[in-house]
Each structure stands twice: as C-alpha cells, then as structure tokens.
Amino acid sequence: MELTLENLISLMKDVNDEADYENCTALVDDRVLTSFDILAIIGAIDDEFDIAIPAKDIVPDNFNSAQALFALIERLDDED
C-alpha cells in the first residue's frame, strides 16, 4: 500500500470507524481513540507501510489527528 493520507485514514477506520479522521484534531484529547486503538493503528502502520513508530513518538500530539500521524510517518520514513 502506498503511503498517502487517504490510505492512512482508511487504515485508521479499519481500527475505529466511529471517528471523523478527516476533520478531528483531538482524537486522543477527546478520547475518541483508546490506548488499544492507538496500539492497533501502530501495528497496522508497521504491517502496511513497514514503518515502526518508536516509543518516544507515541505521544498525544502525534495521534490527535490523521494529519499529525501522517506527518510523523513521513518524517520516520525519511529518516530510514
């Protein structure tokens, strides 16, 4: 799967389809995503894009929106 924002949102919807990933900017702060959702998303990102998210980057700011998570993934992908 190609790394695009649309593909990431699709992957996130597979984990929790109740969130508005296109517009929400407080997924963690508003408790839309649970810790289990975040772990599932991290695992799916590793499986689909072969990108591991280090523990130091598992912070609310990186998971509050699909756009923030996409920016993190792009940064991690560029570092490899």
C-alpha positions as CSV (number, residue, x, y, z in Angstrom):
1,M,0.0,0.0,0.0
2,E,1.3,3.4,-0.9
3,L,1.7,6.0,1.9
4,T,-1.0,8.6,1.4
5,L,-3.2,10.4,3.8
6,E,-6.2,8.7,2.3
7,N,-4.7,5.3,2.8
8,L,-3.8,6.1,6.4
9,I,-7.3,7.3,7.1
10,S,-8.6,4.0,5.6
11,L,-6.3,2.1,7.9
12,M,-7.4,4.1,10.9
13,K,-11.1,3.5,10.0
14,D,-10.4,-0.3,10.0
15,V,-9.4,0.1,13.7
16,N,-12.1,2.5,14.8
17,D,-14.7,3.6,12.2
18,E,-16.6,6.0,14.5
19,A,-14.1,8.9,14.3
20,D,-14.1,11.7,11.8
21,Y,-10.5,11.4,10.8
22,E,-10.7,14.0,8.0
23,N,-11.6,16.8,10.4
24,C,-11.0,15.8,14.1
25,T,-7.9,17.3,15.7
26,A,-8.3,16.0,19.2
27,L,-8.6,12.2,18.7
28,V,-6.7,11.4,21.9
29,D,-7.5,14.5,23.9
30,D,-11.3,13.9,23.4
31,R,-10.9,10.2,24.0
32,V,-12.1,9.2,20.5
33,L,-9.1,6.8,20.3
34,T,-8.4,4.5,23.1
35,S,-4.9,3.2,24.0
36,F,-5.9,-0.1,22.4
37,D,-6.9,1.8,19.2
38,I,-3.5,3.5,19.1
39,L,-1.7,0.2,19.6
40,A,-3.7,-1.3,16.8
41,I,-3.0,1.6,14.5
42,I,0.7,1.4,15.3
43,G,0.7,-2.3,14.4
44,A,-1.2,-1.7,11.2
45,I,1.2,1.1,10.1
46,D,4.1,-1.3,10.7
47,D,2.3,-4.1,8.7
48,E,1.1,-1.9,5.8
49,F,3.9,0.7,5.4
50,D,6.8,-1.2,7.1
51,I,7.4,1.8,9.4
52,A,8.0,1.3,13.1
53,I,6.9,4.1,15.4
54,P,9.4,4.4,18.3
55,A,8.0,4.7,21.9
56,K,9.3,8.2,22.2
57,D,6.9,9.3,19.4
58,I,3.8,7.7,20.9
59,V,2.5,10.9,22.4
60,P,-0.9,12.5,22.1
61,D,0.2,15.3,19.7
62,N,1.2,12.7,17.1
63,F,-2.2,10.9,17.3
64,N,-4.7,13.7,17.8
65,S,-5.3,13.9,14.0
66,A,-4.7,11.8,10.9
67,Q,-2.7,14.7,9.5
68,A,-0.4,14.8,12.5
69,L,0.1,11.0,12.4
70,F,0.7,11.2,8.6
71,A,3.4,13.9,9.2
72,L,5.1,11.6,11.8
73,I,5.1,8.7,9.4
74,E,6.5,10.8,6.6
75,R,9.3,12.0,8.9
76,L,10.1,8.5,10.1
77,D,10.1,7.2,6.5
78,D,12.5,10.0,5.5
79,E,14.8,9.1,8.4
80,D,15.2,5.5,7.1
